[in-house]
Amino acid sequence: MPPVSLRLASPELRASLYQFTVYLPGAVASVFLGIWLSEHGIPADQIGLVNSVPVLALLLLNMLVGRLADRANDWRTVIVAISLYGAVVPFTLIFVSEFWGILLVWTLCTFGNGSIPPLIDAATVRMTRRTGGDFGQIRVWATVGYVAGAGGIGVLLGVFGSQAFVPLFVAMSLLRAGASLILPRFRAPETEMTLANAVPSRLKDSLKLWFVLPLVGFALVNASNALIGGFGALLWERNGVPAYFIGPLLAVAATGEAVVMFAWRRFGSRVTARNMILAACIASFVRFTVMAFNPPVAVLFFTQLLHAFTFGMGYFGVVHFVANWTDESNAAEAQGFANMLIQACSFGLLTVFGLLVVHFGAASYFASSVLAVVGAGCVILSLRIRAPKDAR
């Protein structure tokens, strides 16, 4: 067995350690933020703005950040810089207590939390292709970190209350910044360009209809995934699901996602990227059509397991699709473009779905079924325009 120092020198291990911390601040926010805002006298409509306005800001900034990262000597430089920024800004939460101050500071915090994932995923998938590593085995630790963080931090909510939010958020942000300092170099050494390996060097050269359609397809599907976090527990509770089942239902979805990521190496090379996105669309149609009928708890556990496909497989399909058809010179910008589409669709559906829930309850999930069909149509049309090539 290699010595510990040698194993710690592994770029895969160092990237995995950082991935574990990527969503820890978000885990704190998912448990504490709403309660903390409420205890500061922020009404429900303004809490919605605190959650949605930062998403709009990210829509404008994601591609710009990706472009800057692509122009840097290595993506690591920008990831570390944003991680350090994300560790400093949360301290200002100590000094705000009214709506406008909180909205401004939380928007600045969200920039750090939201701009890191597309960068680290784009960088990691490129690194694993260069080193022969397994992207799934690294990316899964982001999911594990979020589940472990939300579960452990959820216990602290009962012990310390929402006043623990700011100290915990700052602590997790500092931990992520510290982990960023051990990140490896991601970018491959420069190679001489030949006709055999030439690919578009500018993102706009890649933005053909066949390229954009699968990204839109997954963005529509993932918008429905976001509904579970925003409205799932509320609808389950209204429909008589016992409170002690809600936590396990959410945990089962994350567990299924983690299993897909751990098993990625076994099947990933056998399925093309767009077919993975297509599978996510089909699974989403089944999942949300069943949920629209307000099924019993046992069936809900089955639909939650489908998250492994509606998000886990679909997201991997997007990451690899983008990596297959773009160059290292615009990898982060391209992933940022995909993330922009994902966030835009999530924002739009979350905004509309609340109105549907008021009038239709669980039947509102039929809207997600329709989006899944549209998403599948986008992928199929893309495949008709340009067929897969070399498992792409």
C-alpha positions in Angstrom: 0.0 0.0 0.0 1.4 3.4 -0.9 2.3 5.8 2.0 -0.3 8.3 3.2 1.7 11.2 1.8 1.7 9.6 -1.6 -2.0 9.0 -1.6 -2.6 12.6 -0.4 -0.6 13.7 -3.4 -3.1 12.0 -5.7 -5.0 14.7 -7.7 -8.1 12.6 -7.6 -8.1 12.4 -3.8 -7.4 16.2 -3.4 -10.3 16.9 -5.8 -12.5 14.5 -3.9 -11.8 16.3 -0.6 -12.7 19.6 -2.1 -15.9 18.2 -3.7 -16.9 17.0 -0.2 -16.9 20.7 0.9 -18.5 22.3 -2.1 -22.1 22.1 -0.9 -21.5 22.2 2.8 -22.4 26.0 3.1 -25.5 25.2 1.0 -26.4 22.4 3.4 -26.3 24.9 6.2 -28.6 27.3 4.3 -31.1 24.5 3.4 -31.6 23.7 7.0 -31.3 27.1 8.7 -31.9 30.0 6.2 -35.7 30.1 6.1 -36.0 29.8 9.9 -33.3 32.4 10.4 -35.0 34.9 8.0 -38.4 34.3 9.6 -36.9 35.0 13.1 -35.5 38.3 11.8 -39.1 39.3 10.9 -38.8 38.7 7.1 -42.2 37.7 5.7 -42.7 34.7 3.4 -42.9 36.8 0.2 -39.6 38.5 1.0 -38.0 35.1 1.9 -39.0 34.1 -1.6 -37.1 37.1 -3.0 -34.0 36.3 -0.9 -33.9 32.9 -2.5 -34.8 33.9 -6.1 -33.0 37.2 -6.7 -29.5 35.7 -6.2 -30.4 33.1 -8.9 -31.1 35.8 -11.4 -27.7 37.3 -10.5 -26.0 34.0 -11.2 -27.7 33.8 -14.6 -25.9 36.9 -15.6 -22.5 36.0 -14.0 -22.0 32.2 -14.7 -20.7 32.5 -18.3 -18.6 35.5 -17.5 -16.9 33.6 -14.6 -16.4 30.6 -16.8 -14.8 32.7 -19.5 -12.4 34.2 -17.0 -11.6 30.7 -15.7 -10.8 29.5 -19.2 -8.4 32.3 -19.8 -6.5 31.7 -16.6 -3.4 29.5 -16.5 -5.5 26.8 -14.9 -9.1 26.6 -13.6 -7.7 26.0 -10.1 -6.7 29.6 -9.8 -10.3 30.9 -10.2 -11.8 28.1 -8.1 -9.4 29.0 -5.2 -10.1 32.7 -5.6 -13.9 32.3 -5.5 -13.6 29.9 -2.5 -11.6 32.5 -0.6 -14.1 35.2 -1.6 -16.9 32.8 -0.4 -15.1 32.5 3.0 -14.9 36.3 3.6 -18.3 37.6 2.5 -20.4 35.5 5.0 -18.9 37.4 7.9 -21.0 40.4 6.8 -24.1 38.4 7.7 -23.3 39.3 11.3 -24.0 43.0 10.6 -27.3 42.8 8.7 -30.8 42.2 10.2 -33.3 43.9 7.8 -34.5 42.8 4.4 -32.5 44.9 2.0 -29.2 44.3 3.8 -29.8 40.6 4.0 -30.8 40.5 0.3 -27.6 42.2 -0.8 -25.3 40.1 1.4 -27.0 36.9 0.6 -26.8 37.7 -3.1 -23.0 38.2 -2.7 -22.8 34.9 -0.7 -24.8 33.0 -3.4 -22.3 34.2 -6.1 -19.6 32.2 -4.3 -21.8 29.1 -3.7 -23.4 29.0 -7.1 -20.4 29.8 -9.3 -18.1 27.1 -7.9 -20.0 23.9 -8.9 -19.9 24.3 -12.7 -16.2 25.3 -12.5 -15.1 22.4 -10.4 -17.1 19.9 -12.4 -15.8 21.1 -15.8 -12.3 21.1 -14.4 -12.6 17.6 -12.8 -14.0 15.9 -15.9 -11.1 17.3 -18.0 -8.6 16.2 -15.4 -10.0 12.6 -15.2 -9.9 12.3 -19.0 -6.3 13.3 -18.9 -5.3 11.1 -15.9 -7.5 8.1 -16.6 -9.4 8.7 -13.3 -13.2 8.3 -12.7 -15.2 11.5 -12.7 -18.1 9.7 -10.9 -15.9 8.6 -8.0 -14.8 12.2 -7.4 -18.1 14.0 -8.1 -20.1 11.7 -5.7 -18.3 13.2 -2.7 -20.2 16.5 -3.3 -23.4 14.6 -2.9 -22.1 12.7 0.2 -20.9 16.0 1.7 -24.3 17.7 1.2 -26.2 14.7 2.7 -23.8 14.4 5.6 -23.8 18.2 6.2 -27.6 18.6 6.0 -28.1 15.5 8.3 -25.6 16.5 10.9 -26.4 20.2 10.8 -30.1 19.4 11.0 -29.4 17.9 14.5 -27.7 21.1 15.6 -30.9 23.1 14.7 -32.7 21.3 17.5 -29.8 22.0 19.9 -28.8 25.6 19.2 -31.7 27.0 17.1 -31.4 29.3 14.1 -28.9 31.6 15.9 -26.3 29.0 14.9 -26.9 29.7 11.2 -24.3 32.4 10.7 -21.4 30.8 12.7 -22.0 27.4 10.9 -22.3 29.0 7.5 -19.1 30.9 8.1 -17.3 27.8 9.4 -18.4 25.6 6.4 -17.3 28.4 4.0 -13.9 28.6 5.7 -13.6 24.8 5.5 -14.2 24.9 1.7 -11.7 27.7 1.2 -9.1 25.7 3.1 -9.8 22.6 1.0 -9.4 24.6 -2.2 -5.7 25.3 -1.3 -4.9 21.6 -1.8 -6.6 21.3 -5.2 -4.4 19.9 -8.0 -3.7 21.4 -11.4 -6.6 20.5 -13.7 -5.6 21.7 -17.2 -3.8 19.4 -19.6 -0.4 20.5 -20.9 -0.7 22.4 -24.2 -0.5 20.2 -27.3 0.0 21.1 -30.9 -3.3 21.5 -32.7 -3.9 19.2 -35.6 -6.8 18.6 -38.0 -7.4 15.4 -36.1 -8.0 17.1 -32.7 -9.3 20.4 -33.9 -12.6 21.5 -32.2 -14.3 24.9 -31.9 -12.2 27.1 -29.7 -14.9 29.6 -29.0 -18.2 28.8 -27.2 -20.3 30.6 -29.8 -18.9 28.2 -32.4 -20.4 25.3 -30.5 -23.8 26.8 -29.9 -25.5 25.0 -32.8 -29.1 23.9 -32.4 -28.1 20.2 -32.0 -25.7 21.2 -29.1 -28.1 23.5 -27.3 -31.2 21.2 -27.5 -30.0 18.5 -25.1 -28.9 21.1 -22.6 -32.4 22.6 -22.7 -33.9 19.1 -22.4 -32.0 18.5 -19.1 -32.7 22.0 -17.8 -36.4 21.3 -18.1 -36.1 18.0 -16.3 -33.9 19.4 -13.6 -36.4 22.2 -13.0 -38.8 19.5 -11.9 -36.1 18.1 -9.6 -35.9 21.5 -7.9 -39.6 21.3 -7.1 -39.0 18.5 -4.7 -36.8 20.7 -2.6 -39.1 23.7 -2.9 -42.5 22.0 -2.5 -42.1 18.3 -2.0 -42.2 18.3 1.8 -45.1 20.8 1.8 -47.3 18.7 -0.5 -46.5 15.4 1.2 -47.5 16.9 4.6 -50.7 18.3 3.1 -51.5 15.0 1.6 -51.2 13.1 4.9 -47.6 11.7 4.7 -46.4 11.3 8.3 -43.6 13.8 9.2 -41.2 11.0 10.1 -41.2 9.8 6.5 -40.3 13.1 4.9 -36.6 13.0 5.9 -36.1 9.4 4.7 -37.9 10.3 1.4 -35.4 13.1 0.7 -32.5 10.9 1.8 -33.5 8.1 -0.5 -33.2 10.4 -3.5 -29.7 11.5 -2.6 -28.7 7.9 -1.9 -29.9 6.8 -5.4 -27.9 9.7 -6.9 -24.8 8.7 -5.0 -25.1 5.0 -6.1 -25.2 6.1 -9.8 -22.1 8.2 -9.3 -20.2 5.4 -7.6 -21.2 2.9 -10.3 -20.4 5.3 -13.1 -17.3 3.6 -14.3 -19.2 0.3 -14.8 -21.7 1.6 -17.3 -20.8 5.2 -18.2 -18.7 4.2 -21.3 -21.6 2.1 -22.7 -24.2 4.9 -22.9 -23.8 8.0 -25.0 -24.2 11.4 -23.2 -27.4 12.3 -25.0 -28.9 8.9 -24.3 -28.2 9.5 -20.6 -30.1 12.8 -20.9 -32.9 11.0 -22.7 -33.1 8.4 -20.0 -33.4 11.2 -17.4 -36.4 12.7 -19.4 -38.1 9.3 -19.5 -37.5 8.7 -15.8 -38.8 12.2 -15.0 -42.0 11.5 -16.9 -42.6 8.4 -14.9 -41.6 9.9 -11.6 -43.8 13.0 -11.7 -46.8 11.4 -13.4 -47.0 8.9 -10.6 -46.5 11.7 -8.0 -49.3 13.7 -9.5 -51.8 11.0 -8.4 -50.7 11.5 -4.7 -49.6 7.8 -4.3 -49.0 6.1 -0.9 -45.7 6.4 0.9 -44.3 3.1 -0.4 -44.7 4.3 -4.0 -43.2 7.7 -3.1 -40.0 5.9 -2.1 -39.9 4.3 -5.5 -40.4 7.7 -7.3 -37.7 9.2 -5.1 -35.3 6.5 -6.1 -35.8 7.7 -9.7 -33.9 10.8 -8.8 -30.8 8.6 -9.5 -31.8 8.9 -13.2 -33.7 12.3 -13.3 -30.7 14.0 -11.8 -27.7 11.7 -11.4 -27.6 10.2 -14.8 -28.9 13.3 -16.5 -26.4 15.6 -15.0 -23.5 13.3 -15.9 -24.9 13.2 -19.4 -24.7 17.0 -19.6 -21.2 17.2 -18.1 -19.8 14.7 -20.5 -21.8 16.0 -23.5 -20.3 19.5 -22.9 -16.8 18.0 -22.4 -17.1 15.9 -25.6 -18.0 18.7 -27.9 -16.0 21.6 -26.5 -12.3 22.4 -26.2 -10.4 22.9 -22.9 -10.1 26.6 -24.0 -13.8 27.1 -23.3 -14.7 24.2 -21.0 -15.7 26.3 -17.9 -17.6 28.8 -20.0 -19.5 26.0 -21.8 -20.4 24.4 -18.5 -21.4 27.8 -17.2 -23.7 28.1 -20.2 -25.3 24.8 -19.4 -25.7 25.8 -15.7 -27.3 29.1 -16.8 -30.0 27.2 -18.7 -30.5 24.9 -15.7 -30.9 27.8 -13.3 -33.2 29.8 -15.6 -35.6 26.9 -16.0 -35.5 26.2 -12.3 -36.3 29.8 -11.5 -39.1 29.9 -14.0 -40.8 26.7 -12.8 -40.4 27.4 -9.1 -42.1 30.8 -9.7 -45.0 29.3 -11.6 -45.4 26.1 -9.6 -46.4 27.9 -6.4 -49.5 29.2 -8.2 -50.3 25.7 -9.6 -50.0 24.2 -6.1 -52.6 26.6 -4.8 -55.2 25.5 -7.3 -54.3 21.9 -8.1 -52.2 20.5 -5.3 -50.2 17.3 -6.2 -51.8 17.3 -9.6 -49.5 20.2 -10.4 -46.8 17.6 -11.0 -48.5 16.9 -14.4 -46.7 20.1 -15.5 -43.4 18.3 -14.9 -44.6 15.4 -16.9 -45.2 17.7 -19.9 -41.8 19.3 -19.4 -40.3 15.8 -19.5 -41.9 15.0 -22.8 -40.7 18.3 -24.2 -37.2 17.6 -22.9 -37.2 14.2 -24.5 -38.3 15.8 -27.8 -35.3 18.2 -27.6 -32.8 15.3 -27.2 -34.4 13.2 -30.0 -34.3 16.2 -32.3 -30.7 16.8 -31.5 -29.9 13.1 -32.3 -31.7 13.4 -35.6 -29.7 16.5 -36.5 -26.3 15.1 -35.5 -25.9 11.4 -34.6 -23.6 10.3 -31.8 -19.9 9.9 -32.7 -17.3 8.0 -30.6 -19.7 7.4 -27.7 -20.6 11.1 -27.6 
